[in-house]
Amino acid sequence: MSSESDAGAPLRCIDLTLGFGSRVVQSGLTFSVRRGSIFALMGGSGTGKSTVMRCMFGLLPPRKGSVLVEGEDYWAADTDRRTRIGRRFGVLFQGAALWSSMTVGENVALPLSMLTPFDAPTITELVRLKLSLVGMAEAEAKLPAALSGGMRKRAGLARAMALDPDILFLDEPSAGLDPITSRRLDELILELREGLGVTVVIVSHELPSLFAICDDGIFLDAETRTAIGHGSPRDLRDRSTHPTIQAFMRRAAEPVDAAR
């Protein structure tokens, strides 16, 4: 799953093995995320997609293998260096993971307050900029409980973008959203990629979203506990002959194409 352009990729995983206790979740994963791409971690439930993503952005060390960020081995670095590397990452967790006791503005301000030397007026200005970027300027003073599911995802995305990350990790961003709201979120992700040049890694079960925005990815398998396919979601749907990939990628292919 390598190519001649791998050396210039901002994010590379080499021979990753991940697990908990005696259980191996995935093994032998080697792949590169191209700069400016929207890269999907695909597969059915229980295949370890979110586990792989957590290893990529620094929450779970691998049992074996390397995560290279701009050529630097993240997990081989010391704690201080990992913290500095991690500032290149923005993360939208499943469910947005907003602090319920904080306003939307305070949630977005949190990483800026903790990780930058900016004063309060500058942080306030940056918070408003990030919220405007995701169409949430009017929600700055609201609590998360007052927001719809789609608005919470947008607020979480604004927080993930607070430090101007090079790589944005999105864990099931469309989960629980209706089709219209999900499509709007897809459009926002594309706008962020095009406007800011951010590289995106996404975990999703939602075929319409995968087909609409992702241009590369890997397909993880629960039985073999490794990747069994590499390519864009549409390429995997149209060209893969693996029965597991076909069963997953074609379960809603016709409605998606008809609506495109």
DAUR-V771167 format. One record per residue. N is the residue number from 1. RES is the residue in three letters. PSI is psi in whole degrees, 0 to 359 (999 if undefined). D_FIRST is the distance of its C-alpha to the first C-alpha in Angstrom with 2 decimals. Layout:
# DAUR-V771167
[[N:RES:PSI:D_FIRST] [N:RES:PSI:D_FIRST]]
This chain:
# DAUR-V771167
[[1:MET:32:0.00] [2:SER:167:3.79] [3:SER:174:6.90] [4:GLU:336:10.59] [5:SER:1:11.38] [6:ASP:324:9.55] [7:ALA:332:12.91] [8:GLY:4:14.79] [9:ALA:137:12.95] [10:PRO:340:15.59] [11:LEU:125:13.54] [12:ARG:139:10.72] [13:CYS:131:10.38] [14:ILE:115:10.03] [15:ASP:43:10.90] [16:LEU:134:12.97] [17:THR:130:15.72] [18:LEU:146:18.26] [19:GLY:174:21.60] [20:PHE:123:25.31] [21:GLY:232:27.97] [22:SER:357:27.24] [23:ARG:125:24.73] [24:VAL:126:20.98] [25:VAL:309:19.34] [26:GLN:152:15.60] [27:SER:154:14.04] [28:GLY:32:11.10] [29:LEU:121:9.01] [30:THR:119:6.41] [31:PHE:162:5.46] [32:SER:145:7.71] [33:VAL:115:10.69] [34:ARG:146:12.25] [35:ARG:131:15.96] [36:GLY:4:18.19] [37:SER:165:15.74] [38:ILE:107:16.50] [39:PHE:127:13.48] [40:ALA:135:14.23] [41:LEU:109:13.89] [42:MET:164:15.11] [43:GLY:168:16.82] [44:GLY:179:20.38] [45:SER:141:22.87] [46:GLY:11:22.47] [47:THR:351:18.71] [48:GLY:22:18.65] [49:LYS:310:17.26] [50:SER:329:20.02] [51:THR:316:19.73] [52:VAL:316:16.16] [53:MET:318:17.51] [54:ARG:325:20.55] [55:CYS:322:18.68] [56:MET:327:16.91] [57:PHE:10:20.37] [58:GLY:14:22.38] [59:LEU:342:24.26] [60:LEU:115:22.73] [61:PRO:146:21.83] [62:PRO:154:19.10] [63:ARG:330:20.39] [64:LYS:151:17.80] [65:GLY:183:15.10] [66:SER:149:15.05] [67:VAL:113:14.90] [68:LEU:124:15.23] [69:VAL:112:17.38] [70:GLU:41:17.98] [71:GLY:354:17.02] [72:GLU:133:19.45] [73:ASP:106:18.81] [74:TYR:310:20.36] [75:TRP:347:21.30] [76:ALA:349:22.67] [77:ALA:161:25.02] [78:ASP:173:28.53] [79:THR:316:29.72] [80:ASP:317:31.20] [81:ARG:321:28.19] [82:ARG:322:25.95] [83:THR:317:28.57] [84:ARG:319:28.40] [85:ILE:319:24.61] [86:GLY:342:24.90] [87:ARG:349:27.29] [88:ARG:351:24.43] [89:PHE:144:23.40] [90:GLY:140:25.20] [91:VAL:128:25.02] [92:LEU:108:26.48] [93:PHE:156:26.99] [94:GLN:131:27.63] [95:GLY:2:31.33] [96:ALA:328:31.41] [97:ALA:44:33.01] [98:LEU:147:35.90] [99:TRP:118:38.88] [100:SER:335:41.58] [101:SER:355:44.47] [102:MET:149:43.21] [103:THR:168:43.48] [104:VAL:315:40.47] [105:GLY:319:41.36] [106:GLU:323:41.67] [107:ASN:315:38.26] [108:VAL:327:36.64] [109:ALA:338:38.86] [110:LEU:307:37.88] [111:PRO:329:34.83] [112:LEU:320:36.80] [113:SER:323:39.79] [114:MET:328:37.91] [115:LEU:4:35.52] [116:THR:162:37.32] [117:PRO:10:40.76] [118:PHE:146:41.76] [119:ASP:171:45.22] [120:ALA:314:46.05] [121:PRO:321:46.89] [122:THR:318:43.64] [123:ILE:317:41.64] [124:THR:318:43.64] [125:GLU:317:42.86] [126:LEU:321:39.12] [127:VAL:315:39.19] [128:ARG:324:40.93] [129:LEU:314:38.47] [130:LYS:320:35.45] [131:LEU:323:37.34] [132:SER:325:38.28] [133:LEU:327:34.67] [134:VAL:14:33.93] [135:GLY:34:37.33] [136:MET:25:38.93] [137:ALA:326:41.64] [138:GLU:352:44.40] [139:ALA:8:42.99] [140:GLU:320:43.24] [141:ALA:2:46.27] [142:LYS:153:45.24] [143:LEU:152:44.16] [144:PRO:326:40.94] [145:ALA:339:43.14] [146:ALA:359:44.61] [147:LEU:152:41.32] [148:SER:170:39.68] [149:GLY:317:36.23] [150:GLY:322:34.72] [151:MET:323:36.74] [152:ARG:320:35.60] [153:LYS:319:31.95] [154:ARG:319:32.89] [155:ALA:318:34.83] [156:GLY:325:31.95] [157:LEU:321:29.74] [158:ALA:318:32.51] [159:ARG:319:32.53] [160:ALA:332:28.75] [161:MET:1:29.31] [162:ALA:320:32.37] [163:LEU:19:30.95] [164:ASP:59:29.09] [165:PRO:154:25.59] [166:ASP:327:22.66] [167:ILE:129:20.30] [168:LEU:124:21.68] [169:PHE:126:20.68] [170:LEU:114:22.20] [171:ASP:107:22.69] [172:GLU:58:23.99] [173:PRO:333:25.91] [174:SER:0:27.43] [175:ALA:129:28.50] [176:GLY:1:32.21] [177:LEU:149:32.72] [178:ASP:163:34.46] [179:PRO:322:32.72] [180:ILE:314:34.55] [181:THR:321:33.87] [182:SER:319:30.19] [183:ARG:321:30.00] [184:ARG:323:31.81] [185:LEU:320:29.41] [186:ASP:315:26.48] [187:GLU:322:28.48] [188:LEU:317:29.10] [189:ILE:318:25.44] [190:LEU:320:24.84] [191:GLU:319:27.96] [192:LEU:319:26.85] [193:ARG:314:23.53] [194:GLU:318:25.49] [195:GLY:327:28.51] [196:LEU:349:27.15] [197:GLY:18:23.72] [198:VAL:145:22.30] [199:THR:138:18.61] [200:VAL:134:18.43] [201:VAL:127:16.50] [202:ILE:138:18.16] [203:VAL:128:18.75] [204:SER:146:20.74] [205:HIS:350:22.08] [206:GLU:106:23.84] [207:LEU:317:22.57] [208:PRO:319:24.82] [209:SER:315:23.39] [210:LEU:314:19.72] [211:PHE:328:20.55] [212:ALA:324:22.80] [213:ILE:342:20.87] [214:CYS:134:17.09] [215:ASP:5:14.96] [216:ASP:169:11.42] [217:GLY:178:10.29] [218:ILE:154:9.08] [219:PHE:119:11.65] [220:LEU:144:13.12] [221:ASP:134:15.47] [222:ALA:327:18.79] [223:GLU:311:19.62] [224:THR:347:16.72] [225:ARG:45:16.05] [226:THR:180:12.29] [227:ALA:133:9.62] [228:ILE:2:10.31] [229:GLY:150:8.98] [230:HIS:128:6.91] [231:GLY:180:9.28] [232:SER:156:12.80] [233:PRO:319:15.33] [234:ARG:320:17.33] [235:ASP:318:14.70] [236:LEU:319:13.92] [237:ARG:316:17.70] [238:ASP:335:18.57] [239:ARG:337:16.11] [240:SER:141:14.71] [241:THR:2:17.10] [242:HIS:127:16.31] [243:PRO:325:19.70] [244:THR:317:18.68] [245:ILE:316:16.57] [246:GLN:317:19.44] [247:ALA:322:22.06] [248:PHE:311:20.64] [249:MET:339:19.70] [250:ARG:4:22.81] [251:ARG:340:25.39] [252:ALA:25:26.61] [253:ALA:320:25.07] [254:GLU:311:28.46] [255:PRO:323:30.29] [256:VAL:313:27.54] [257:ASP:323:27.62] [258:ALA:330:31.39] [259:ALA:349:31.67] [260:ARG:999:29.35]]
